[in-house]
């Protein structure tokens, strides 16, 4: 993520979560939807 990005992540339970990241770049906003099944561990 970079400065200006907006993120929101909501968890259904301890492991499963969905997130939305809005990349606010100069070329326009881009929306990414992400999912985790392991609490967001890398």
PyMOL Python script that loads the backbone (N, CA, C, O; Angstrom):
from pymol import cmd

cmd.read_pdbstr("""\
ATOM      1  N   UNK A   1       0.837  -1.172   0.000  1.00  0.00           N
ATOM      2  CA  UNK A   1       0.000   0.000   0.000  1.00  0.00           C
ATOM      3  C   UNK A   1       0.887   1.243   0.000  1.00  0.00           C
ATOM      4  O   UNK A   1       2.021   1.218   0.479  1.00  0.00           O
ATOM      5  N   UNK A   2       0.356   2.304  -0.536  1.00  0.00           N
ATOM      6  CA  UNK A   2       1.081   3.562  -0.592  1.00  0.00           C
ATOM      7  C   UNK A   2       0.279   4.652   0.113  1.00  0.00           C
ATOM      8  O   UNK A   2      -0.886   4.453   0.458  1.00  0.00           O
ATOM      9  N   UNK A   3       0.907   5.793   0.319  1.00  0.00           N
ATOM     10  CA  UNK A   3       0.208   6.915   0.941  1.00  0.00           C
ATOM     11  C   UNK A   3      -1.043   7.259   0.144  1.00  0.00           C
ATOM     12  O   UNK A   3      -1.003   7.335  -1.084  1.00  0.00           O
ATOM     13  N   UNK A   4      -2.130   7.462   0.832  1.00  0.00           N
ATOM     14  CA  UNK A   4      -3.373   7.821   0.180  1.00  0.00           C
ATOM     15  C   UNK A   4      -4.295   6.654  -0.087  1.00  0.00           C
ATOM     16  O   UNK A   4      -5.474   6.853  -0.382  1.00  0.00           O
ATOM     17  N   UNK A   5      -3.773   5.416   0.012  1.00  0.00           N
ATOM     18  CA  UNK A   5      -4.627   4.254  -0.176  1.00  0.00           C
ATOM     19  C   UNK A   5      -5.608   4.141   0.986  1.00  0.00           C
ATOM     20  O   UNK A   5      -5.305   4.550   2.107  1.00  0.00           O
ATOM     21  N   UNK A   6      -6.761   3.595   0.715  1.00  0.00           N
ATOM     22  CA  UNK A   6      -7.784   3.384   1.729  1.00  0.00           C
ATOM     23  C   UNK A   6      -8.068   1.890   1.792  1.00  0.00           C
ATOM     24  O   UNK A   6      -8.263   1.251   0.758  1.00  0.00           O
ATOM     25  N   UNK A   7      -8.094   1.331   2.991  1.00  0.00           N
ATOM     26  CA  UNK A   7      -8.355  -0.098   3.130  1.00  0.00           C
ATOM     27  C   UNK A   7      -9.399  -0.331   4.212  1.00  0.00           C
ATOM     28  O   UNK A   7      -9.470   0.387   5.210  1.00  0.00           O
ATOM     29  N   UNK A   8     -10.200  -1.351   3.980  1.00  0.00           N
ATOM     30  CA  UNK A   8     -11.145  -1.794   4.997  1.00  0.00           C
ATOM     31  C   UNK A   8     -11.177  -3.317   4.938  1.00  0.00           C
ATOM     32  O   UNK A   8     -11.349  -3.904   3.870  1.00  0.00           O
ATOM     33  N   UNK A   9     -11.012  -3.939   6.081  1.00  0.00           N
ATOM     34  CA  UNK A   9     -11.021  -5.399   6.157  1.00  0.00           C
ATOM     35  C   UNK A   9     -12.003  -5.801   7.245  1.00  0.00           C
ATOM     36  O   UNK A   9     -11.948  -5.291   8.364  1.00  0.00           O
ATOM     37  N   UNK A  10     -12.895  -6.714   6.913  1.00  0.00           N
ATOM     38  CA  UNK A  10     -13.864  -7.242   7.868  1.00  0.00           C
ATOM     39  C   UNK A  10     -13.695  -8.752   7.942  1.00  0.00           C
ATOM     40  O   UNK A  10     -13.544  -9.422   6.921  1.00  0.00           O
ATOM     41  N   UNK A  11     -13.723  -9.276   9.156  1.00  0.00           N
ATOM     42  CA  UNK A  11     -13.577 -10.714   9.358  1.00  0.00           C
ATOM     43  C   UNK A  11     -14.918 -11.342   9.696  1.00  0.00           C
ATOM     44  O   UNK A  11     -15.696 -10.808  10.487  1.00  0.00           O
ATOM     45  N   UNK A  12     -15.170 -12.492   9.077  1.00  0.00           N
ATOM     46  CA  UNK A  12     -16.384 -13.273   9.327  1.00  0.00           C
ATOM     47  C   UNK A  12     -16.194 -14.095  10.595  1.00  0.00           C
ATOM     48  O   UNK A  12     -17.118 -14.252  11.393  1.00  0.00           O
ATOM     49  N   UNK A  13     -14.972 -14.623  10.770  1.00  0.00           N
ATOM     50  CA  UNK A  13     -14.604 -15.367  11.973  1.00  0.00           C
ATOM     51  C   UNK A  13     -13.114 -15.129  12.223  1.00  0.00           C
ATOM     52  O   UNK A  13     -12.550 -14.188  11.664  1.00  0.00           O
ATOM     53  N   UNK A  14     -12.462 -15.950  13.044  1.00  0.00           N
ATOM     54  CA  UNK A  14     -11.046 -15.728  13.375  1.00  0.00           C
ATOM     55  C   UNK A  14     -10.115 -15.854  12.180  1.00  0.00           C
ATOM     56  O   UNK A  14      -9.028 -15.278  12.202  1.00  0.00           O
ATOM     57  N   UNK A  15     -10.492 -16.575  11.151  1.00  0.00           N
ATOM     58  CA  UNK A  15      -9.620 -16.854  10.017  1.00  0.00           C
ATOM     59  C   UNK A  15     -10.049 -16.183   8.715  1.00  0.00           C
ATOM     60  O   UNK A  15      -9.199 -15.716   7.957  1.00  0.00           O
ATOM     61  N   UNK A  16     -11.331 -16.127   8.448  1.00  0.00           N
ATOM     62  CA  UNK A  16     -11.857 -15.702   7.153  1.00  0.00           C
ATOM     63  C   UNK A  16     -12.202 -14.216   7.140  1.00  0.00           C
ATOM     64  O   UNK A  16     -12.997 -13.739   7.950  1.00  0.00           O
ATOM     65  N   UNK A  17     -11.592 -13.503   6.210  1.00  0.00           N
ATOM     66  CA  UNK A  17     -11.863 -12.077   6.103  1.00  0.00           C
ATOM     67  C   UNK A  17     -11.830 -11.599   4.669  1.00  0.00           C
ATOM     68  O   UNK A  17     -11.188 -12.209   3.814  1.00  0.00           O
ATOM     69  N   UNK A  18     -12.520 -10.510   4.411  1.00  0.00           N
ATOM     70  CA  UNK A  18     -12.572  -9.875   3.095  1.00  0.00           C
ATOM     71  C   UNK A  18     -12.150  -8.427   3.254  1.00  0.00           C
ATOM     72  O   UNK A  18     -12.437  -7.792   4.270  1.00  0.00           O
ATOM     73  N   UNK A  19     -11.473  -7.915   2.252  1.00  0.00           N
ATOM     74  CA  UNK A  19     -11.031  -6.538   2.334  1.00  0.00           C
ATOM     75  C   UNK A  19     -11.199  -5.802   1.024  1.00  0.00           C
ATOM     76  O   UNK A  19     -11.264  -6.410  -0.045  1.00  0.00           O
ATOM     77  N   UNK A  20     -11.268  -4.498   1.118  1.00  0.00           N
ATOM     78  CA  UNK A  20     -11.339  -3.621  -0.046  1.00  0.00           C
ATOM     79  C   UNK A  20     -10.194  -2.623   0.076  1.00  0.00           C
ATOM     80  O   UNK A  20     -10.027  -1.983   1.113  1.00  0.00           O
ATOM     81  N   UNK A  21      -9.415  -2.497  -0.980  1.00  0.00           N
ATOM     82  CA  UNK A  21      -8.331  -1.525  -1.024  1.00  0.00           C
ATOM     83  C   UNK A  21      -8.589  -0.594  -2.203  1.00  0.00           C
ATOM     84  O   UNK A  21      -8.759  -1.047  -3.335  1.00  0.00           O
ATOM     85  N   UNK A  22      -8.618   0.690  -1.936  1.00  0.00           N
ATOM     86  CA  UNK A  22      -8.771   1.694  -2.989  1.00  0.00           C
ATOM     87  C   UNK A  22      -7.425   2.371  -3.168  1.00  0.00           C
ATOM     88  O   UNK A  22      -6.949   3.067  -2.271  1.00  0.00           O
ATOM     89  N   UNK A  23      -6.809   2.165  -4.334  1.00  0.00           N
ATOM     90  CA  UNK A  23      -5.531   2.770  -4.654  1.00  0.00           C
ATOM     91  C   UNK A  23      -5.807   4.132  -5.260  1.00  0.00           C
ATOM     92  O   UNK A  23      -6.375   4.223  -6.348  1.00  0.00           O
ATOM     93  N   UNK A  24      -5.420   5.174  -4.581  1.00  0.00           N
ATOM     94  CA  UNK A  24      -5.710   6.539  -5.019  1.00  0.00           C
ATOM     95  C   UNK A  24      -4.510   7.108  -5.778  1.00  0.00           C
ATOM     96  O   UNK A  24      -3.879   8.066  -5.331  1.00  0.00           O
ATOM     97  N   UNK A  25      -4.212   6.524  -6.901  1.00  0.00           N
ATOM     98  CA  UNK A  25      -3.079   6.974  -7.709  1.00  0.00           C
ATOM     99  C   UNK A  25      -3.471   8.162  -8.575  1.00  0.00           C
ATOM    100  O   UNK A  25      -4.648   8.510  -8.674  1.00  0.00           O
ATOM    101  N   UNK A  26      -2.479   8.777  -9.198  1.00  0.00           N
ATOM    102  CA  UNK A  26      -2.745   9.933 -10.056  1.00  0.00           C
ATOM    103  C   UNK A  26      -3.545   9.555 -11.295  1.00  0.00           C
ATOM    104  O   UNK A  26      -4.262  10.386 -11.852  1.00  0.00           O
ATOM    105  N   UNK A  27      -3.423   8.295 -11.728  1.00  0.00           N
ATOM    106  CA  UNK A  27      -4.133   7.872 -12.942  1.00  0.00           C
ATOM    107  C   UNK A  27      -5.588   7.497 -12.674  1.00  0.00           C
ATOM    108  O   UNK A  27      -6.307   7.105 -13.594  1.00  0.00           O
ATOM    109  N   UNK A  28      -6.021   7.613 -11.438  1.00  0.00           N
ATOM    110  CA  UNK A  28      -7.410   7.288 -11.100  1.00  0.00           C
ATOM    111  C   UNK A  28      -7.479   6.242 -10.015  1.00  0.00           C
ATOM    112  O   UNK A  28      -6.508   5.528  -9.764  1.00  0.00           O
ATOM    113  N   UNK A  29      -8.620   6.151  -9.376  1.00  0.00           N
ATOM    114  CA  UNK A  29      -8.804   5.185  -8.301  1.00  0.00           C
ATOM    115  C   UNK A  29      -8.962   3.781  -8.877  1.00  0.00           C
ATOM    116  O   UNK A  29      -9.650   3.574  -9.877  1.00  0.00           O
ATOM    117  N   UNK A  30      -8.311   2.828  -8.226  1.00  0.00           N
ATOM    118  CA  UNK A  30      -8.447   1.424  -8.609  1.00  0.00           C
ATOM    119  C   UNK A  30      -8.882   0.643  -7.384  1.00  0.00           C
ATOM    120  O   UNK A  30      -8.366   0.856  -6.287  1.00  0.00           O
ATOM    121  N   UNK A  31      -9.828  -0.256  -7.571  1.00  0.00           N
ATOM    122  CA  UNK A  31     -10.415  -1.023  -6.487  1.00  0.00           C
ATOM    123  C   UNK A  31      -9.906  -2.456  -6.538  1.00  0.00           C
ATOM    124  O   UNK A  31      -9.939  -3.095  -7.589  1.00  0.00           O
ATOM    125  N   UNK A  32      -9.436  -2.960  -5.401  1.00  0.00           N
ATOM    126  CA  UNK A  32      -9.026  -4.353  -5.285  1.00  0.00           C
ATOM    127  C   UNK A  32      -9.809  -4.983  -4.143  1.00  0.00           C
ATOM    128  O   UNK A  32      -9.969  -4.380  -3.082  1.00  0.00           O
ATOM    129  N   UNK A  33     -10.290  -6.187  -4.363  1.00  0.00           N
ATOM    130  CA  UNK A  33     -10.969  -6.944  -3.324  1.00  0.00           C
ATOM    131  C   UNK A  33     -10.059  -8.108  -2.958  1.00  0.00           C
ATOM    132  O   UNK A  33      -9.613  -8.853  -3.830  1.00  0.00           O
ATOM    133  N   UNK A  34      -9.787  -8.261  -1.669  1.00  0.00           N
ATOM    134  CA  UNK A  34      -8.881  -9.306  -1.207  1.00  0.00           C
ATOM    135  C   UNK A  34      -9.609 -10.225  -0.224  1.00  0.00           C
ATOM    136  O   UNK A  34     -10.611  -9.850   0.385  1.00  0.00           O
ATOM    137  N   UNK A  35      -9.077 -11.427  -0.091  1.00  0.00           N
ATOM    138  CA  UNK A  35      -9.656 -12.420   0.812  1.00  0.00           C
ATOM    139  C   UNK A  35      -8.524 -13.096   1.576  1.00  0.00           C
ATOM    140  O   UNK A  35      -7.458 -13.346   1.013  1.00  0.00           O
ATOM    141  N   UNK A  36      -8.745 -13.392   2.842  1.00  0.00           N
ATOM    142  CA  UNK A  36      -7.795 -14.173   3.613  1.00  0.00           C
ATOM    143  C   UNK A  36      -8.529 -15.329   4.279  1.00  0.00           C
ATOM    144  O   UNK A  36      -9.666 -15.193   4.733  1.00  0.00           O
ATOM    145  N   UNK A  37      -7.859 -16.449   4.324  1.00  0.00           N
ATOM    146  CA  UNK A  37      -8.393 -17.625   5.022  1.00  0.00           C
ATOM    147  C   UNK A  37      -7.492 -18.028   6.177  1.00  0.00           C
ATOM    148  O   UNK A  37      -7.687 -19.076   6.793  1.00  0.00           O
ATOM    149  N   UNK A  38      -6.479 -17.169   6.473  1.00  0.00           N
ATOM    150  CA  UNK A  38      -5.529 -17.486   7.538  1.00  0.00           C
ATOM    151  C   UNK A  38      -5.252 -16.266   8.425  1.00  0.00           C
ATOM    152  O   UNK A  38      -4.114 -16.059   8.846  1.00  0.00           O
ATOM    153  N   UNK A  39      -6.239 -15.491   8.701  1.00  0.00           N
ATOM    154  CA  UNK A  39      -6.158 -14.290   9.543  1.00  0.00           C
ATOM    155  C   UNK A  39      -5.252 -13.209   8.980  1.00  0.00           C
ATOM    156  O   UNK A  39      -4.849 -12.300   9.706  1.00  0.00           O
ATOM    157  N   UNK A  40      -4.929 -13.292   7.699  1.00  0.00           N
ATOM    158  CA  UNK A  40      -4.086 -12.285   7.080  1.00  0.00           C
ATOM    159  C   UNK A  40      -2.599 -12.544   7.223  1.00  0.00           C
ATOM    160  O   UNK A  40      -1.788 -11.668   6.924  1.00  0.00           O
ATOM    161  N   UNK A  41      -2.228 -13.735   7.674  1.00  0.00           N
ATOM    162  CA  UNK A  41      -0.799 -14.066   7.798  1.00  0.00           C
ATOM    163  C   UNK A  41      -0.151 -14.079   6.412  1.00  0.00           C
ATOM    164  O   UNK A  41      -0.758 -14.497   5.426  1.00  0.00           O
ATOM    165  N   UNK A  42       1.074 -13.620   6.367  1.00  0.00           N
ATOM    166  CA  UNK A  42       1.789 -13.557   5.082  1.00  0.00           C
ATOM    167  C   UNK A  42       2.437 -14.886   4.788  1.00  0.00           C
ATOM    168  O   UNK A  42       3.086 -15.041   3.753  1.00  0.00           O
TER     169      UNK A  42
END
""", "prot")
cmd.dss("prot")
cmd.show_as("cartoon", "prot")
cmd.util.cbc("prot")
cmd.orient("prot")
